[in-house]
Amino acid sequence: MEEPRETFSTSEGHGGEIVVETHVVESTESASHVHLACSRQHCAFPLDGDALCVWSTQDPSHQPLILRGHHRPVTAVAFGNAHPLLLCSASRDRVMMWNLGECREKMLDGQPPRGTVLHTLLGEVLCLRLSPDDRVAAVCAGERILMLDTELKQVCGLSGFSGFETSVWLWDGCSHLGPGASCRQREARVPRPGVLPFPLAQGVQFSQSRRALVELGRHRGPVTAAEFCPWQTHVIISASADRSFKVWDRRKGSLIHSSSVLTASSLLSLVLDPGSQQLVAGSADGQLWVFSLAEGHHYRCVTRVDLRKQRDTFSTRKLSSCPEDSRLPPTKEEVEETLPVLSLAPCECELNASCLWIGSSAGLFIFNLANFELEAVLHFKEFGSLSIQVAGSCAMMSRPCGRKAFCLLSALFGKKIALLEVDLAALLRSQPRPGMGARLSVLPSSGVLPTSPLYFGPIEETSAKLAPQKRSAARAIVKDQPLVFHSKVASSGYTAAPRVTMFSPKTNVQNDGKRPSKCKNSYRCKDYPLESPLPSKLSRQLAVSHDQAAVHCVQYSAGDGQRLACGLANHLSLVFSADLTGTPAVFSGHSGAVSTVCWSHDGRWLLSASQDGTLRVWSARRQELALCLGKDMFPRPVRSAQFYYLDAFILLSSGPEFQLLKCHISTGKDDVRRYKQKSRCTPVLKLPTTEAVEVTSLSAVNEFYSYLVLAAGRNRTLEVFDLNAGRSAALLAGVHSRPIHQICQNKGSSFATQHPQAYHLFATTATGDGVKLWDMRTLRCERRFEGHPNRCHPCGIAWSPCGRYVACGAEDRHAYLYETSSSTFSRRLAGHSDTVMAVAFSPSAVQRRTWQAADA
């Protein structure tokens, strides 16, 4: 056995040690396709074919333990989960169980370690797994799944040693494993006395009791992987070369669920995550399938991930973080390389998410189960001193502290076996982390700078004192003047006193001392119910257009939530009451489809942007136009527009830049030129994107003061601008696989109280790439939602006022509701007749939790 060798990172700026090769051994036979085993204290693998070698991961200098008892090459190895630590091994001739504590004691005493035979002649075993309590062993032999009881011991009874023929009886009893179990007797004829059909090795013992054997069922191909469910110990899941997985009840011996054919290649590995209650299956063509095993989810598919594409995206992100002179183009072999998922294992690291180890032929990957992205990549070829550059089989294990991990590798082309020790902290530090140094916050931590475009200037005390005097002087000038341009008008009647009393106040009303309510409706003054159930039934449905015009956007009024604005494809904007009753208010004037509607914070104004290139601001009460900005002001059509900074500005995007406009909005008219409005608009800031690409979506908080503006580019980038500093603060590349068509921030509601840190969350969506949940402080994708079909249309998203849910539209005529703590949808709401393009939560509904969706 060779001496341990160390491998160091060669990346600039990351001088810490990442990988250490602690053990290397070369066997006489290849173990490239054998299921290896790795636990927190030991790792085991076949040595020279029929022997087992056990290494200690705690003390590399510890003497390896050699176990002999098989007479055929070992094809599968598995560790137990309880104490004392057990090791199960299988070959064509037998399945054996080893107590590692007893074996080591015998070795120290100079005696050969002894194992117990669980069963014999089961054929080629490709996978072994022990139950959480180590009482049952699952043996995957060919197309069968066999359950062996590890507490009972097999009978090897010999009879007729005095004659010329000897019978060997193997009794299999399984009365306590389930009603499907049976007791069988097999007889083997031996040609002469004292000779068995299989040799008894020195490390094998037979005991006088019966062995239990239950066959659950069969796949249509060899069973390649099996796992016991940690939260339902009677459930076992198997994967096969027939490209499907099956869920079994081992107590009843029955099939619970059988999946369809998932991929074109065999399934090789399985792992179950207890935190998210998800099943992850890996295939030979580098595909990862994630399924939800939660109650009521019916084994629904959460997402499918292409490992090679994820690796390429990660490499692109890593390449963009390197200096331009040190970048090298990828070679053809790197692009066309396949990454079979050889092994999956839990990864306990410092990230605040459930992660998995993915072992492949080219390297190791850390996969985040929340956002379905790679957190770290370790390529074997980047560490030239490693003995194995291409792996045929591997097994991984992370220690509970989350600092060290071990990986047992067998060479694909060769007979070497190596044990690697990985420093998780150093590995994660060496990976690219875009935006980690930005330290952004939606909530302002300082005052507005004098150089900021948001700065209004100092408030002078003299001007504040003179303002009332100017107003009184103006009233004195226009007092008792006729509303015409002449000094006198005969019998106008405007200056005469009224002849009758128009209003007489009541003076005899008794006051009970109680303060009158400011709200007409009592539910408007209540807090939003944070723990109320999700909507599940359709309360009201309304066709907003007789000409089948699509609804492009919907939004509730921000202040009270009592009005709902809709933008239609037939150039109209409609405002309904929140309960969709009564006649809607109609706002007409655009010559193109309305793409954006937005309420002001006080609810007085409604902003609409259209594909005709104009932006209009309407008076919500008078239903008349207050401001119109046309093509002379915007060189390109307005893609996004909204009120900003508590209605102090209008924020919009046009072409490759976004603009900040200071507006004074009024419905009054000029006395001389009645056609001219008194509303005026002044450009304050024009800021282009860093890469000068068209802005596809824009978002900023208007419910409270915030300096940050989010802008999405046509080149799949996401840029954060700090308007207090008047510059770009961060730039993320490759956020989605397609351009983002909507950014939605968690803005909360005046009727709901959230933790201040919750306002840093925002969501992005792109056609065909699902919804991603981000944290502004780290600019990391924290979760991903992909359970809804969205391949062609720009379906919208919305945050709930409590901040717990995200709603999105879909092309299957349903609206989906996701909980932010889960990657799969919680509700699937039906009722629409076409693609759901827009969704909106009511900010104030208490009796019922309402939301609206719009058909395409």
Number of C-alpha atoms within 10 A of each C-alpha: 8 9 11 15 15 15 17 15 17 14 11 8 9 15 12 16 16 25 25 19 21 20 22 22 16 17 17 12 15 22 29 20 17 21 28 27 26 26 20 16 14 19 25 26 28 28 25 17 19 18 18 21 15 20 21 19 21 10 11 13 13 10 11 15 16 18 23 18 24 26 17 14 22 28 23 26 27 24 25 23 16 13 10 12 17 18 21 26 33 32 25 18 20 23 27 23 22 21 18 21 12 16 20 19 13 14 15 11 10 9 12 17 24 23 26 21 27 26 21 16 12 18 14 20 29 24 27 28 25 26 21 16 11 19 14 21 24 24 27 30 23 20 20 19 24 21 23 25 23 21 13 19 20 25 20 17 14 14 14 13 13 10 10 11 15 21 21 19 16 20 19 24 22 21 14 11 20 15 12 16 21 15 14 12 9 10 11 12 13 16 13 15 16 16 16 16 10 12 12 14 12 12 17 18 16 15 13 11 14 20 22 27 24 25 19 21 14 17 20 13 16 21 29 24 26 27 22 23 21 15 13 10 14 15 19 22 23 25 28 25 21 21 22 22 23 19 21 21 18 24 17 15 19 15 16 12 14 15 13 11 12 18 18 13 18 23 31 24 27 25 23 25 20 15 9 18 16 22 22 22 26 29 26 21 19 21 22 24 19 21 20 22 19 15 8 9 13 11 18 16 18 20 20 16 15 14 24 19 13 15 18 14 17 20 16 14 19 16 16 14 14 12 8 9 6 7 12 8 6 11 8 8 8 10 12 9 11 16 20 26 26 24 25 26 22 18 24 22 22 13 13 10 17 18 25 25 24 27 28 24 25 19 18 20 21 24 23 21 21 20 23 22 21 19 19 20 19 19 14 19 13 13 17 12 15 18 20 25 21 19 24 24 23 30 25 28 24 24 15 12 10 15 16 19 23 27 21 25 28 34 23 19 14 18 18 22 26 20 27 24 22 20 18 23 17 18 21 18 14 21 19 18 16 18 17 13 11 15 12 23 18 23 16 14 10 7 8 17 14 13 11 16 16 21 12 10 10 7 8 8 8 8 9 10 10 10 10 11 11 11 10 10 11 11 11 10 9 10 10 11 13 15 12 8 8 8 8 10 12 5 8 10 10 12 11 9 7 9 6 6 6 6 6 6 6 6 6 6 7 6 7 6 6 6 7 6 9 9 9 8 9 9 13 18 16 14 16 23 18 15 8 12 9 14 15 11 9 11 10 11 12 7 10 18 14 6 8 13 17 20 25 25 26 26 25 27 25 22 19 20 20 19 21 22 26 25 27 27 20 18 19 22 28 19 23 19 17 19 13 17 10 8 10 16 16 15 20 15 14 20 14 17 21 25 24 25 26 25 26 23 21 13 19 14 24 26 25 27 27 25 19 18 21 23 24 18 23 23 19 20 11 12 15 15 20 24 22 17 15 15 13 9 11 17 11 18 18 25 22 25 25 24 24 26 18 16 19 17 22 20 22 25 27 22 19 18 19 24 19 21 20 20 17 14 17 17 14 12 14 10 10 7 8 10 9 11 17 16 16 15 15 11 13 13 17 14 16 19 23 15 13 13 17 21 29 24 23 25 23 23 24 20 20 15 14 20 24 24 20 20 26 27 25 18 20 19 23 26 20 22 20 19 21 20 17 18 15 18 17 20 20 16 15 15 23 20 14 16 22 27 22 24 24 22 23 22 22 20 22 16 20 17 15 16 9 9 13 17 19 19 21 22 22 25 27 25 21 17 20 21 27 21 23 20 19 23 17 18 25 18 20 22 22 27 26 21 20 23 19 22 14 11 18 22 28 29 26 24 26 23 24 22 22 16 20 25 24 26 28 26 20 15 21 23 28 23 26 22 18 18 12 15 22 26 20 15 16 17 16 14 13 16 12 15 22 28 25 26 25 23 23 25 28 28 21 18 11 14 18 19 20 18 27 28 24 22
